[in-house]
Amino acid sequence: MNFSARRKFLLIFSLLAGAVLFVHPVLAQAPAQLDPGKMAVPFTRELMDQLGGFKIAMDTTWTLVAAFLVMFMGLGFAMLESGLCRAKNTVNILSKNFIVFALTSLSFLFLGWGLMFGDGNSFLGTSGFWMLSGADNSPATGNAYQGVYSAINWTGVPLEVKFLFQVVFTATAATIISGAVAERIKFSAFFLFSILMGAVLYPITGHWIWGGGWLGSLGMFDFAGSTVVHSVGGWAALAGAMLLGPRIGKYTTEGRVNPIPGHNMTSATIGAFVLWFGWFGFNPGSTMAADWGAIGHIAVTTNTAAAAGVVAATLLAWVLFGKPDLTMAINGGIAGLVGITAPCAFVSVGSSVFIGLAAGVLVVMSVLFFDRIRIDDPVGAVSVHLTCGIWGTLAVGLFAQEQFAPGTTGNGLFFGGGFKLVLAQLTGVVAVGAFIFSASFLGWLLLKNTLGIRVSAEEELAGLDIGEHGITAYPEFQTPGEGYPGGLASREGGGLARGSFLTESEKS
């Protein structure tokens, strides 16, 4: 044996000897530890505590990652919406999508959280505001302030994690509105309405379904928010778009539609991919538990519906318009995602194909319908989130199968369950729609009759970037204009080229 081999042998021998010396005292104590009367029960309890703590840690980590993904969807909405609108309004759109997250985070914290998840009655929560009021802070609850949030106690993650996950959903609902009212709304009006959404409108109907309210008790199911998030945002957006009226030049007096193309399809496509990616937090994250089987199934149904939506919208647009329109394909994908959001945990992968295909067809037809009745929605937000949110909610009643979530929905109509679940889902659609549309309409109307909700015609033609924010997104590429009424073109701090970016119809 040479010197090198001996050194390796001695090293291995020393390690083995050390291991034996270390383990021997433990083995010597083993009989005492296994004594049934003394050590077995404490050992079992300790092990169970450790396993329970590990599960909570895993659940918490997964829920936080999912919340971060949903928050990242804000970038997707900003890129998609700004890309589908004109260059002269880019800063305004980005500003709205940025500020809405801050406003809803605070308004939901101050008031909305308690209204939605605080214990109360069938219509709204009346406790737990600011995560303080009336909360049970005793150690027996396991989590501080857990005592007044019965509806969300089914998951063991810390209360603050539950709150954060719900905050990002609130922001998503409010962000939907931005696209439908784009290119003509006052920033101040959108600012105030976002607070109303986060503090009152979204939480109240959310309580009905997710917070222990009457629709949940009735047997309505919405796993990740086709109604709670998307239809709520869609109804509020529809009310705002109706009261605002169409953009200048969108419709002729003869009723013809003048397309107003977006300025950056690269941005729009990036936004769509970000949203698709973020949806893997939106839907699978709604488990709020590291249940790998459920997460995997939900991720696959989510992705499949999105893909089917893209294909269906592309093919239908190809047939109707003679070209495979990219904007329709993008909205088809998001429509599929919205449609699968409610049923994602309750349906098979095969059913998710049909849900996505139907959503892709519906979104194209809905865009054409709203143009026909002269409701101007620059990015198709109402069609994507309201129309397909309704479809996704009803799809639970049609496609649900007991085997995927035992003890919840039961079987839907297409799998022998009858009309009971369909009727519960339809009741939820009608009730939430009636409340949110009426309350939103009143909210927009109040803003319209006080500070006003629409910018002036001159400001709209020049671009909201100039009138609302005094800066432009692409100063190097804009042609100097004639200036802006009221001195905005030459005011201090401006100094950027002012281009009008009119469409041909606007110029005429």
C-alpha positions as CSV (number, residue, x, y, z in Angstrom):
1,M,0.0,0.0,0.0
2,N,1.6,3.3,-1.1
3,F,1.6,6.5,1.0
4,S,-1.4,8.0,-0.8
5,A,-3.5,4.9,-0.4
6,R,-2.7,4.6,3.3
7,R,-3.6,8.2,3.8
8,K,-7.0,7.6,2.2
9,F,-7.5,4.5,4.3
10,L,-6.7,6.3,7.5
11,L,-9.0,9.1,6.6
12,I,-12.0,6.8,5.9
13,F,-11.3,4.7,9.0
14,S,-11.2,7.8,11.2
15,L,-14.5,9.0,9.8
16,L,-16.1,5.7,10.4
17,A,-14.7,5.5,13.9
18,G,-16.0,9.0,14.7
19,A,-19.4,8.1,13.4
20,V,-19.5,5.0,15.6
21,L,-18.4,7.0,18.7
22,F,-21.1,9.6,17.9
23,V,-23.9,7.2,17.3
24,H,-23.2,4.8,20.2
25,P,-24.5,7.0,23.0
26,V,-27.7,7.6,21.1
27,L,-28.2,3.8,20.4
28,A,-27.5,3.1,24.0
29,Q,-30.3,5.5,25.0
30,A,-32.8,4.1,22.5
31,P,-34.6,1.6,24.9
32,A,-35.3,4.4,27.4
33,Q,-36.6,6.7,24.5
34,L,-38.9,4.0,23.4
35,D,-40.4,3.3,26.8
36,P,-44.1,3.5,26.3
37,G,-44.8,5.1,29.6
38,K,-42.2,7.8,29.3
39,M,-40.8,9.0,26.0
40,A,-43.0,7.6,23.2
41,V,-45.8,10.2,23.4
42,P,-43.5,13.3,23.7
43,F,-41.5,11.9,20.8
44,T,-44.6,11.5,18.6
45,R,-45.9,14.9,19.5
46,E,-42.6,16.5,18.7
47,L,-42.4,14.7,15.4
48,M,-46.0,15.7,14.5
49,D,-45.2,19.3,15.5
50,Q,-42.2,19.3,13.2
51,L,-44.2,17.8,10.3
52,G,-46.9,20.3,10.8
53,G,-44.5,23.2,10.9
54,F,-42.9,21.9,7.7
55,K,-46.2,21.7,6.0
56,I,-47.1,25.3,7.0
57,A,-43.7,26.4,5.7
58,M,-44.3,24.7,2.4
59,D,-47.8,26.1,2.1
60,T,-46.6,29.6,3.0
61,T,-43.8,29.5,0.5
62,W,-46.0,28.4,-2.3
63,T,-48.7,30.9,-1.5
64,L,-46.2,33.7,-1.4
65,V,-44.7,32.7,-4.8
66,A,-48.2,32.6,-6.3
67,A,-48.9,36.0,-4.9
68,F,-45.7,37.4,-6.4
69,L,-46.7,35.9,-9.8
70,V,-50.2,37.5,-9.6
71,M,-48.6,40.8,-8.7
72,F,-46.3,40.4,-11.8
73,M,-49.5,40.3,-13.9
74,G,-49.7,44.0,-13.3
75,L,-46.8,44.4,-15.7
76,G,-48.7,42.2,-18.2
77,F,-51.8,44.4,-18.1
78,A,-49.7,47.5,-18.5
79,M,-47.7,46.3,-21.5
80,L,-50.8,44.7,-23.2
81,E,-53.0,47.8,-22.7
82,S,-50.5,50.4,-23.7
83,G,-49.5,48.4,-26.7
84,L,-53.1,48.1,-27.9
85,C,-53.6,51.9,-27.5
86,R,-52.0,54.8,-29.3
87,A,-48.5,56.1,-28.5
88,K,-49.8,59.5,-27.3
89,N,-51.6,57.8,-24.3
90,T,-48.8,55.4,-23.2
91,V,-47.7,57.3,-20.1
92,N,-51.3,57.7,-19.0
93,I,-52.0,54.0,-19.3
94,L,-48.8,53.0,-17.6
95,S,-49.5,55.4,-14.8
96,K,-53.0,54.0,-14.3
97,N,-51.8,50.4,-14.1
98,F,-49.1,51.4,-11.7
99,I,-51.1,53.6,-9.3
100,V,-54.0,51.1,-9.2
101,F,-51.9,48.5,-7.4
102,A,-50.9,51.0,-4.7
103,L,-54.5,52.4,-4.3
104,T,-56.1,49.0,-4.0
105,S,-53.4,47.7,-1.6
106,L,-54.2,50.5,0.8
107,S,-58.0,50.6,0.4
108,F,-58.3,46.9,0.8
109,L,-56.2,47.0,3.9
110,F,-58.2,49.9,5.5
111,L,-61.7,48.6,4.7
112,G,-62.0,46.0,2.0
113,W,-60.3,43.1,3.9
114,G,-62.8,43.3,6.8
115,L,-65.8,43.7,4.5
116,M,-64.7,40.6,2.5
117,F,-63.3,38.2,5.0
118,G,-64.3,39.5,8.4
119,D,-67.1,37.6,10.2
120,G,-70.4,39.3,9.9
121,N,-73.6,38.4,8.0
122,S,-74.4,36.9,4.6
123,F,-73.9,40.2,2.8
124,L,-70.8,41.7,4.3
125,G,-68.1,41.3,6.9
126,T,-68.5,43.5,10.0
127,S,-65.3,42.8,11.9
128,G,-61.6,42.4,11.5
129,F,-61.0,45.7,9.8
130,W,-57.3,46.8,9.5
131,M,-56.6,43.2,10.7
132,L,-57.2,44.5,14.3
133,S,-60.8,45.3,15.1
134,G,-62.4,42.6,17.2
135,A,-59.7,40.1,16.4
136,D,-58.8,37.2,18.6
137,N,-55.1,37.5,19.4
138,S,-55.0,34.5,21.8
139,P,-52.4,31.8,21.2
140,A,-55.1,29.2,21.0
141,T,-56.1,30.4,17.5
142,G,-52.7,29.5,16.1
143,N,-52.5,32.7,14.2
144,A,-52.8,36.2,15.5
145,Y,-56.2,37.8,14.6
146,Q,-57.5,34.6,13.2
147,G,-60.6,34.5,15.3
148,V,-62.7,36.8,13.2
149,Y,-61.8,35.4,9.8
150,S,-63.7,32.1,9.8
151,A,-64.2,31.9,6.0
152,I,-60.5,31.9,5.3
153,N,-59.4,29.6,8.2
154,W,-59.4,26.5,5.9
155,T,-55.7,27.2,5.1
156,G,-53.1,27.3,7.8
157,V,-50.7,29.9,6.3
158,P,-50.1,33.0,8.4
159,L,-52.8,35.7,8.3
160,E,-50.5,38.2,6.6
161,V,-49.8,35.8,3.8
162,K,-53.6,35.3,3.3
163,F,-54.0,39.0,3.2
164,L,-51.2,39.6,0.6
165,F,-52.6,36.9,-1.7
166,Q,-56.0,38.6,-1.6
167,V,-54.6,42.0,-2.2
168,V,-53.1,41.1,-5.5
169,F,-56.5,39.7,-6.6
170,T,-58.1,43.0,-5.7
171,A,-55.6,44.9,-7.8
172,T,-56.3,42.6,-10.7
173,A,-60.0,43.3,-10.6
174,A,-59.5,47.1,-10.5
175,T,-56.8,47.0,-13.3
176,I,-59.3,45.5,-15.7
177,I,-61.2,48.8,-15.7
178,S,-58.3,50.7,-17.1
179,G,-58.3,49.1,-20.5
180,A,-62.0,49.7,-21.2
181,V,-61.9,53.4,-20.3
182,A,-58.5,54.1,-21.9
183,E,-57.6,57.1,-24.0
184,R,-60.3,59.5,-22.7
185,I,-60.7,59.2,-18.9
186,K,-59.4,61.7,-16.4
187,F,-56.6,60.3,-14.2
188,S,-58.3,61.8,-11.1
189,A,-61.6,60.0,-11.8
190,F,-59.8,56.7,-12.3
191,F,-57.8,57.3,-9.1
192,L,-60.9,57.7,-7.0
193,F,-62.9,54.9,-8.6
194,S,-59.9,52.5,-7.9
195,I,-60.2,53.3,-4.2
196,L,-64.0,52.6,-4.4
197,M,-63.2,49.2,-6.0
198,G,-60.7,48.1,-3.5
199,A,-62.5,49.4,-0.5
200,V,-66.2,48.5,-1.2
201,L,-67.3,47.1,-4.5
202,Y,-64.9,44.1,-5.0
203,P,-65.0,43.1,-1.2
204,I,-68.8,43.0,-0.9
205,T,-69.4,40.6,-3.7
206,G,-66.3,38.7,-2.8
207,H,-67.8,38.2,0.7
208,W,-70.9,36.7,-0.9
209,I,-68.8,33.9,-2.6
210,W,-65.5,33.6,-0.7
211,G,-66.2,35.2,2.6
212,G,-68.9,33.0,4.0
213,G,-71.7,34.9,2.3
214,W,-75.1,33.9,0.8
215,L,-73.9,32.7,-2.6
216,G,-71.3,30.4,-1.1
217,S,-74.0,29.0,1.2
218,L,-76.3,28.6,-1.8
219,G,-73.7,26.3,-3.5
220,M,-72.0,28.6,-6.0
221,F,-68.4,27.8,-6.7
222,D,-65.7,30.0,-8.2
223,F,-62.3,28.5,-7.5
224,A,-60.0,31.4,-8.5
225,G,-62.3,34.2,-9.6
226,S,-64.0,34.1,-13.0
227,T,-66.8,36.1,-11.2
228,V,-65.2,37.3,-8.0
229,V,-62.3,39.0,-9.9
230,H,-62.9,39.1,-13.6
231,S,-66.6,39.6,-14.0
232,V,-66.6,42.2,-11.2
233,G,-63.9,44.2,-13.0
234,G,-65.7,43.7,-16.3
235,W,-69.1,45.0,-15.0
236,A,-67.4,48.1,-13.5
237,A,-65.5,48.6,-16.7
238,L,-68.7,48.3,-18.8
239,A,-70.5,51.0,-16.7
240,G,-67.5,53.3,-17.0
241,A,-67.2,52.9,-20.8
242,M,-70.9,53.5,-21.3
243,L,-70.9,56.8,-19.3
244,L,-67.6,58.0,-20.9
245,G,-68.8,57.4,-24.4
246,P,-66.6,56.4,-27.4
247,R,-63.3,58.0,-28.3
248,I,-63.4,60.8,-30.9
249,G,-63.4,59.3,-34.4
250,K,-64.2,55.7,-33.3
251,Y,-67.7,55.6,-34.9
252,T,-69.1,57.6,-37.8
253,T,-72.5,59.2,-37.9
254,E,-73.5,56.4,-40.3
255,G,-72.7,53.9,-37.7
256,R,-69.5,52.6,-39.3
257,V,-66.6,51.5,-37.1
258,N,-63.3,53.2,-37.6
259,P,-60.5,50.9,-36.3
260,I,-58.0,52.7,-34.1
261,P,-55.0,50.4,-34.1
262,G,-52.6,50.1,-31.2
263,H,-49.1,51.5,-31.5
264,N,-46.9,48.6,-30.3
265,M,-47.7,44.9,-31.0
266,T,-44.4,43.9,-29.5
267,S,-45.5,45.4,-26.1
268,A,-48.9,43.8,-26.4
269,T,-47.5,40.4,-27.1
270,I,-45.0,40.6,-24.2
271,G,-47.9,41.6,-22.0
272,A,-50.0,38.6,-23.1
273,F,-47.1,36.2,-22.3
274,V,-46.6,37.9,-18.9
275,L,-50.3,37.4,-18.1
276,W,-50.2,33.8,-19.2
277,F,-47.2,33.2,-17.0
278,G,-48.8,35.0,-14.0
279,W,-51.9,32.9,-14.3
280,F,-49.9,30.0,-13.0
281,G,-50.0,31.9,-9.7
282,F,-53.5,33.0,-10.1
283,N,-55.2,29.6,-10.5
284,P,-52.9,27.0,-8.9
285,G,-52.0,29.5,-6.2
286,S,-55.6,29.6,-5.1
287,T,-55.1,26.3,-3.4
288,M,-53.1,28.3,-0.8
289,A,-51.4,25.0,0.0
290,A,-48.5,23.0,-1.4
291,D,-50.8,20.2,-2.6
292,W,-48.7,19.1,-5.6
293,G,-51.5,16.9,-7.1
294,A,-54.0,19.8,-7.1
295,I,-51.4,22.3,-8.3
296,G,-50.3,20.2,-11.2
297,H,-53.9,19.5,-12.3
298,I,-54.9,23.1,-12.1
299,A,-51.8,24.2,-14.0
300,V,-52.5,21.8,-16.8
301,T,-56.2,22.8,-17.2
302,T,-55.2,26.5,-17.1
303,N,-52.6,26.1,-19.8
304,T,-54.8,23.9,-22.0
305,A,-57.8,26.4,-21.9
306,A,-55.5,29.3,-22.8
307,A,-54.0,27.4,-25.7
308,A,-57.4,26.4,-27.0
309,G,-58.6,30.0,-26.7
310,V,-55.7,31.3,-28.8
311,V,-56.4,28.7,-31.5
312,A,-60.2,29.3,-31.6
313,A,-59.9,33.1,-31.7
314,T,-57.2,33.0,-34.4
315,L,-59.2,30.7,-36.6
316,L,-62.5,32.6,-36.2
317,A,-60.8,36.0,-36.9
318,W,-59.1,34.4,-39.9
319,V,-62.5,33.3,-41.3
320,L,-64.3,36.6,-40.5
321,F,-61.6,39.1,-41.4
322,G,-59.5,37.2,-43.9
323,K,-56.4,37.5,-41.8
324,P,-55.2,35.8,-38.6
325,D,-55.5,38.9,-36.4
326,L,-52.8,39.0,-33.6
327,T,-54.9,41.2,-31.3
328,M,-57.7,38.7,-31.5
329,A,-55.3,35.8,-30.8
330,I,-54.0,37.6,-27.8
331,N,-57.4,38.3,-26.4
332,G,-58.4,34.7,-27.2
333,G,-55.6,33.4,-25.0
334,I,-56.6,35.6,-22.1
335,A,-60.2,34.8,-22.7
336,G,-59.3,31.1,-22.2
337,L,-57.5,31.9,-19.0
338,V,-60.5,33.9,-17.7
339,G,-62.9,31.1,-18.7
340,I,-61.0,28.4,-16.9
341,T,-60.4,30.4,-13.7
342,A,-63.6,29.4,-11.9
343,P,-63.6,25.7,-13.0
344,C,-59.9,25.0,-13.1
345,A,-59.9,22.7,-10.0
346,F,-63.2,21.0,-10.8
347,V,-62.9,19.9,-14.4
348,S,-60.9,17.4,-16.5
349,V,-58.2,18.4,-18.9
350,G,-60.5,17.3,-21.7
351,S,-63.2,19.7,-20.5
352,S,-60.7,22.5,-20.3
353,V,-60.2,22.2,-24.0
354,F,-63.9,22.8,-24.7
355,I,-64.0,25.7,-22.1
356,G,-61.0,27.4,-23.8
357,L,-62.4,26.9,-27.4
358,A,-65.7,28.4,-26.4
359,A,-64.0,31.3,-24.7
360,G,-61.9,32.0,-27.8
361,V,-65.1,32.1,-30.0
362,L,-67.0,34.2,-27.4
363,V,-64.4,36.9,-27.1
364,V,-64.3,37.6,-30.9
365,M,-68.1,37.7,-31.1
366,S,-68.3,39.9,-28.0
367,V,-65.8,42.4,-29.4
368,L,-67.9,42.7,-32.6
369,F,-71.1,43.0,-30.5
370,F,-69.9,45.8,-28.4
371,D,-68.7,47.7,-31.4
372,R,-72.1,47.2,-33.0
373,I,-73.8,48.8,-30.1
374,R,-71.2,51.6,-30.0
375,I,-69.6,50.8,-26.7
376,D,-65.9,51.7,-27.2
377,D,-63.5,49.3,-25.4
378,P,-60.0,50.0,-26.8
379,V,-58.5,46.7,-25.6
380,G,-61.5,44.4,-25.4
381,A,-61.4,44.3,-21.6
382,V,-65.1,43.9,-21.2
383,S,-65.3,41.1,-23.8
384,V,-62.3,39.2,-22.2
385,H,-63.1,39.6,-18.5
386,L,-66.9,40.1,-18.4
387,T,-68.2,37.9,-21.2
388,C,-65.7,35.1,-20.6
389,G,-65.9,35.5,-16.8
390,I,-69.6,34.7,-17.1
391,W,-68.8,31.8,-19.3
392,G,-66.2,30.4,-16.9
393,T,-68.6,30.6,-14.0
394,L,-71.4,28.8,-15.9
395,A,-68.8,26.2,-17.1
396,V,-68.5,25.0,-13.5
397,G,-72.2,24.0,-13.6
398,L,-71.7,22.2,-16.9
399,F,-68.3,20.5,-16.7
400,A,-67.6,19.9,-13.0
401,Q,-66.8,16.4,-11.9
402,E,-66.9,15.2,-8.3
403,Q,-63.7,13.1,-8.7
404,F,-61.4,16.2,-9.0
405,A,-62.5,17.9,-5.8
406,P,-64.5,15.4,-3.7
407,G,-67.1,16.9,-1.4
408,T,-67.3,20.2,-3.2
409,T,-69.2,20.8,-6.5
410,G,-70.5,17.4,-7.3
411,N,-71.1,16.6,-10.9
412,G,-72.1,19.2,-13.4
413,L,-74.9,19.0,-16.0
414,F,-72.8,17.3,-18.7
415,F,-71.8,14.6,-16.2
416,G,-75.1,13.6,-14.8
417,G,-75.4,16.2,-12.0
418,G,-78.6,17.9,-13.3
419,F,-79.4,21.6,-13.2
420,K,-78.8,22.3,-9.5
421,L,-75.2,23.5,-9.9
422,V,-76.0,25.4,-13.1
423,L,-78.7,27.3,-11.3
424,A,-76.5,28.2,-8.4
425,Q,-73.8,29.4,-10.8
426,L,-76.4,31.4,-12.8
427,T,-77.7,33.0,-9.6
428,G,-74.3,34.2,-8.8
429,V,-73.7,35.6,-12.2
430,V,-77.0,37.6,-12.1
431,A,-76.7,38.8,-8.5
432,V,-73.1,39.9,-8.8
433,G,-73.7,41.5,-12.1
434,A,-76.8,43.4,-10.9
435,F,-75.0,44.8,-7.8
436,I,-71.6,45.6,-9.4
437,F,-73.0,47.2,-12.5
438,S,-75.6,49.3,-10.6
439,A,-73.1,50.4,-7.9
440,S,-70.4,51.1,-10.4
441,F,-72.8,53.1,-12.6
442,L,-73.8,55.2,-9.6
443,G,-70.1,55.7,-8.7
444,W,-69.1,56.8,-12.2
445,L,-72.2,59.0,-12.4
446,L,-71.3,60.7,-9.1
447,L,-67.8,61.4,-10.4
448,K,-69.1,62.6,-13.7
449,N,-71.4,65.1,-12.1
450,T,-68.8,66.4,-9.6
451,L,-65.2,66.5,-10.9
452,G,-65.9,65.0,-14.3
453,I,-64.7,61.8,-15.8
454,R,-63.7,62.7,-19.4
455,V,-60.9,64.9,-20.6
456,S,-61.6,67.7,-23.0
457,A,-61.7,67.0,-26.7
458,E,-58.6,69.1,-27.2
459,E,-56.7,67.1,-24.6
460,E,-58.0,63.8,-26.0
461,L,-56.7,64.7,-29.5
462,A,-53.4,65.9,-28.3
463,G,-53.0,62.8,-26.1
464,L,-53.5,62.2,-22.4
465,D,-49.8,61.9,-21.8
466,I,-49.5,65.7,-22.4
467,G,-52.7,66.9,-20.7
468,E,-52.7,64.5,-17.7
469,H,-49.0,64.0,-17.0
470,G,-46.9,66.6,-19.0
471,I,-44.6,64.0,-20.4
472,T,-44.5,61.6,-23.4
473,A,-43.4,58.0,-23.7
474,Y,-41.5,58.4,-27.0
475,P,-40.2,62.0,-27.2
476,E,-37.4,61.2,-29.7
477,F,-39.9,59.8,-32.2
478,Q,-42.6,62.5,-32.0
479,T,-43.1,65.3,-34.4
480,P,-43.5,68.8,-32.7
481,G,-47.1,69.9,-32.9
482,E,-48.8,73.2,-32.7
483,G,-48.9,73.4,-29.0
484,Y,-51.7,72.6,-26.6
485,P,-54.5,75.0,-25.4
486,G,-53.9,76.5,-22.1
487,G,-50.2,76.7,-22.3
488,L,-49.5,73.0,-21.6
489,A,-47.1,72.8,-24.6
490,S,-44.8,75.4,-23.2
491,R,-45.3,75.1,-19.4
492,E,-42.3,74.7,-17.2
493,G,-41.1,71.2,-16.9
494,G,-42.6,70.2,-20.2
495,G,-39.9,70.7,-22.8
496,L,-40.9,67.6,-24.8
497,A,-42.1,67.5,-28.3
498,R,-45.9,67.6,-28.5
499,G,-47.2,65.3,-31.3
500,S,-50.9,65.0,-32.0
501,F,-50.9,61.4,-33.3
502,L,-54.3,61.8,-34.9
503,T,-55.9,59.0,-36.8
504,E,-57.2,59.8,-40.3
505,S,-60.8,59.9,-39.0
506,E,-59.7,62.4,-36.3
507,K,-58.0,64.6,-38.8
508,S,-61.1,64.8,-40.9
